[in-house]
Amino acid sequence: MSIWFLLIGIMVISMLVSNTLRSRLERYSQMPLSSGYTGKEVAEKMLRDNGIYDVQIVSVEGSLTDHYNPEKKTVNLSPEIYHGQSIAAAAVAAHECGHAVQHATAYSWLKMRSTLVPIVQFGSTIVPWVLIGGVLMLKAFPMLLLGGIILFAITTLFSFITLPVEFDASRRALAWLERTNITNANEQPKAKDGLKWAAMTYVVAAISSLATLLYYVSVYNNRR
């Protein structure tokens, strides 16, 4: 019962964090960047300043779809970030370029995360079914649930390894924005606040994954 209360509590917190992130980014998207750079220009400059010339900057459809693709070497920015001349656009574009810098410098946590990507992608398609089947067949075939727990544990590990990757990318982005005067003294705290709430979504996701893992472990342990 306590696990259920924990899961419900985490779900509520996740919704609050997600809503806060959207509201902060919307607010900072309305604040023009004094330096006048667009998100695309911020990304181009940060890559150049770090000696990276083999990464493309691409506009992708959707909202909050910004990400770095290490396989294709592309910084993918949503239209409002790609074309935007706001504090939010600068912060998000620089953050995604922070991942490109991690990739170029062989950042250890990113390398570790990348090795787990194929396993997590494969597991994400079958784990829910394995866990459901494991619960339904718990008495007859408990090893099925145990297998699902092991696969889900890898997903949970992936969520926690993602945390230092995201925090480090934000640290690199904020340091560079300040050093290059892309953001001034008034804009820097707002850029930091926006990235902080973005990072919080990963923190909540990791905790949620751990709580779910503990729930299935408790089900397995109480099978008798």
C-alpha positions as CSV (number, residue, x, y, z in Angstrom):
1,M,0.0,0.0,0.0
2,S,2.9,2.4,0.9
3,I,4.4,1.8,-2.6
4,W,1.1,2.8,-4.2
5,F,1.0,6.0,-2.2
6,L,4.6,6.7,-3.3
7,L,3.7,6.1,-7.0
8,I,0.7,8.3,-6.8
9,G,2.7,11.0,-5.1
10,I,5.5,10.8,-7.7
11,M,2.8,11.1,-10.5
12,V,1.4,14.3,-8.9
13,I,4.9,15.7,-8.5
14,S,5.7,14.8,-12.1
15,M,2.7,16.7,-13.4
16,L,3.6,19.7,-11.3
17,V,7.2,19.7,-12.5
18,S,6.1,19.3,-16.1
19,N,3.6,22.1,-15.9
20,T,6.1,24.4,-14.2
21,L,8.7,23.7,-16.9
22,R,6.2,24.6,-19.6
23,S,5.1,27.8,-17.9
24,R,8.7,28.9,-17.3
25,L,9.8,28.1,-20.8
26,E,6.7,29.9,-22.1
27,R,7.6,32.9,-20.0
28,Y,11.2,33.0,-21.0
29,S,10.2,32.5,-24.6
30,Q,8.5,35.9,-24.4
31,M,11.7,37.6,-23.1
32,P,13.9,38.9,-26.0
33,L,17.6,38.0,-25.9
34,S,19.6,41.2,-25.6
35,S,22.4,39.8,-27.9
36,G,19.8,39.2,-30.6
37,Y,20.9,35.6,-31.4
38,T,18.4,33.0,-32.6
39,G,18.6,29.5,-31.1
40,K,20.2,28.3,-34.4
41,E,22.9,31.0,-34.2
42,V,23.5,30.2,-30.5
43,A,24.0,26.6,-31.5
44,E,26.3,27.4,-34.4
45,K,28.5,29.7,-32.3
46,M,28.8,27.2,-29.4
47,L,29.8,24.4,-31.7
48,R,32.4,26.6,-33.4
49,D,33.7,27.8,-30.1
50,N,34.3,24.2,-29.1
51,G,35.9,23.3,-32.3
52,I,33.0,21.1,-33.5
53,Y,32.3,21.4,-37.3
54,D,30.8,18.0,-38.1
55,V,27.5,18.5,-36.3
56,Q,24.4,19.8,-38.1
57,I,21.7,22.0,-36.6
58,V,18.2,20.8,-37.7
59,S,14.7,22.2,-37.1
60,V,12.3,19.4,-36.1
61,E,8.5,19.6,-35.6
62,G,6.8,19.7,-32.3
63,S,7.2,21.3,-28.9
64,L,9.9,20.4,-26.4
65,T,11.3,18.0,-29.0
66,D,14.8,19.4,-28.7
67,H,17.6,16.8,-28.5
68,Y,21.1,15.8,-29.7
69,N,21.4,12.7,-31.8
70,P,24.9,11.3,-31.4
71,E,24.5,8.7,-34.2
72,K,23.5,11.3,-36.9
73,K,25.5,14.1,-35.2
74,T,22.6,16.5,-35.3
75,V,21.4,19.1,-32.8
76,N,17.6,19.0,-33.3
77,L,15.7,22.1,-32.3
78,S,12.0,22.7,-32.2
79,P,10.8,25.6,-34.4
80,E,10.3,28.0,-31.4
81,I,13.9,27.3,-30.3
82,Y,15.5,27.2,-33.8
83,H,14.0,30.5,-34.9
84,G,13.5,32.1,-31.4
85,Q,15.5,35.1,-30.2
86,S,14.6,34.6,-26.5
87,I,16.3,33.6,-23.3
88,A,14.6,30.2,-23.5
89,A,15.8,29.6,-27.1
90,A,19.4,30.5,-26.1
91,A,19.3,28.2,-23.0
92,V,17.8,25.2,-24.7
93,A,20.0,25.5,-27.8
94,A,23.1,25.8,-25.7
95,H,22.1,22.8,-23.6
96,E,21.7,20.6,-26.6
97,C,25.0,21.7,-27.9
98,G,26.4,20.8,-24.4
99,H,25.6,17.2,-25.4
100,A,27.5,17.6,-28.6
101,V,30.5,18.8,-26.7
102,Q,30.2,15.8,-24.3
103,H,30.2,13.5,-27.4
104,A,33.2,15.3,-28.9
105,T,35.2,15.0,-25.7
106,A,34.1,11.4,-24.9
107,Y,32.4,12.3,-21.7
108,S,32.3,9.1,-19.7
109,W,28.7,9.3,-18.5
110,L,27.4,9.9,-22.0
111,K,29.4,6.9,-23.3
112,M,28.0,4.8,-20.6
113,R,24.5,6.0,-21.4
114,S,25.0,5.3,-25.1
115,T,26.0,1.7,-24.5
116,L,22.6,1.1,-22.8
117,V,20.5,2.8,-25.5
118,P,20.0,-0.4,-27.7
119,I,19.1,-2.5,-24.6
120,V,16.6,0.1,-23.3
121,Q,15.1,0.6,-26.8
122,F,14.6,-3.2,-27.1
123,G,13.4,-3.6,-23.5
124,S,10.9,-0.8,-23.7
125,T,8.8,-2.7,-26.3
126,I,8.6,-5.9,-24.3
127,V,9.1,-5.1,-20.6
128,P,5.5,-3.9,-20.0
129,W,4.1,-7.2,-21.5
130,V,6.7,-9.3,-19.6
131,L,5.8,-7.6,-16.3
132,I,2.0,-7.9,-16.9
133,G,2.4,-11.5,-17.9
134,G,4.7,-12.1,-14.9
135,V,2.1,-10.8,-12.5
136,L,-0.7,-12.8,-14.0
137,M,1.4,-16.0,-14.0
138,L,3.2,-15.3,-10.8
139,K,2.4,-18.5,-9.0
140,A,2.8,-20.8,-12.1
141,F,5.9,-19.2,-13.6
142,P,7.6,-16.6,-11.2
143,M,10.7,-16.5,-13.3
144,L,8.9,-14.5,-16.0
145,L,8.3,-11.7,-13.5
146,L,11.9,-11.9,-12.4
147,G,13.0,-11.5,-16.0
148,G,10.8,-8.5,-16.4
149,I,12.3,-7.0,-13.2
150,I,15.8,-7.5,-14.4
151,L,15.0,-5.8,-17.7
152,F,13.2,-2.9,-16.0
153,A,16.2,-2.5,-13.6
154,I,18.3,-1.7,-16.7
155,T,15.8,1.0,-17.7
156,T,16.0,2.4,-14.1
157,L,19.8,2.4,-14.3
158,F,19.6,4.2,-17.6
159,S,17.3,6.9,-16.0
160,F,19.9,7.5,-13.2
161,I,22.9,7.6,-15.6
162,T,21.0,10.2,-17.6
163,L,21.0,12.6,-14.6
164,P,24.7,13.5,-14.7
165,V,24.6,13.7,-18.5
166,E,21.8,16.3,-18.3
167,F,23.2,18.3,-15.4
168,D,26.6,18.5,-17.1
169,A,25.2,19.6,-20.4
170,S,23.4,22.5,-18.6
171,R,26.5,23.4,-16.7
172,R,28.5,23.6,-19.9
173,A,25.7,25.6,-21.6
174,L,25.3,28.2,-18.8
175,A,29.1,28.7,-18.4
176,W,29.4,29.3,-22.1
177,L,26.4,31.6,-22.3
178,E,27.9,33.7,-19.5
179,R,31.5,33.7,-20.8
180,T,30.5,34.8,-24.3
181,N,27.9,37.4,-23.1
182,I,25.2,35.7,-25.1
183,T,23.1,36.3,-21.9
184,N,23.7,39.3,-19.8
185,A,23.6,39.5,-16.0
186,N,19.8,39.8,-15.9
187,E,19.2,37.0,-18.4
188,Q,21.6,34.5,-17.0
189,P,19.5,33.6,-13.9
190,K,16.5,33.1,-16.1
191,A,18.4,30.8,-18.4
192,K,19.6,28.8,-15.3
193,D,16.1,28.6,-13.9
194,G,14.7,27.2,-17.2
195,L,17.4,24.5,-17.4
196,K,16.9,23.7,-13.8
197,W,13.3,22.8,-14.3
198,A,14.1,20.9,-17.4
199,A,16.6,18.8,-15.4
200,M,14.0,18.2,-12.7
201,T,11.8,16.3,-15.2
202,Y,14.7,13.8,-15.5
203,V,15.0,13.6,-11.7
204,V,11.3,12.8,-11.2
205,A,11.4,10.3,-14.1
206,A,14.4,8.5,-12.4
207,I,12.7,8.4,-9.0
208,S,9.4,7.2,-10.6
209,S,11.3,4.4,-12.4
210,L,12.9,3.3,-9.1
211,A,9.6,3.3,-7.3
212,T,8.0,1.2,-10.0
213,L,10.9,-1.2,-9.9
214,L,10.5,-1.5,-6.1
215,Y,6.8,-2.2,-6.5
216,Y,7.5,-5.2,-8.8
217,V,10.2,-6.4,-6.6
218,S,7.8,-6.4,-3.6
219,V,5.2,-8.3,-5.7
220,Y,7.8,-10.9,-6.6
221,N,9.0,-11.2,-2.9
222,N,5.4,-11.6,-1.7
223,R,4.5,-14.2,-4.3
224,R,3.9,-16.8,-1.6
